[in-house]
Amino acid sequence: SPLGLFYDKEYRITLVAEKAILDTARIAFHPCDNHATVIFSQADFWQRVLPALGVNPVMIDVEIPPQITV
């Protein structure tokens, strides 16, 4: 879970996310425990949570090969 970045005090982990994840209104994670789910608006997660954790995410495009259907 990206919320586990809270514990990366030495900033050794890079958060890499697919740009298409931004196409939804909200984003949800397990908060390092599968007994609950935390739901954020996209703006809150990317513009408030990650900066508060000192995390600068790397956004990438992931292309699905033509022979694979989703």
Buried (B, 14 or more C-beta within 10 A) or exposed (E): BBBEBBEBEEEEEEBEBEEEEEEEEEBEBEBEEEEEEBEBEBEEBBEEBBEEBEBEBEEEEEEEEEEEEE
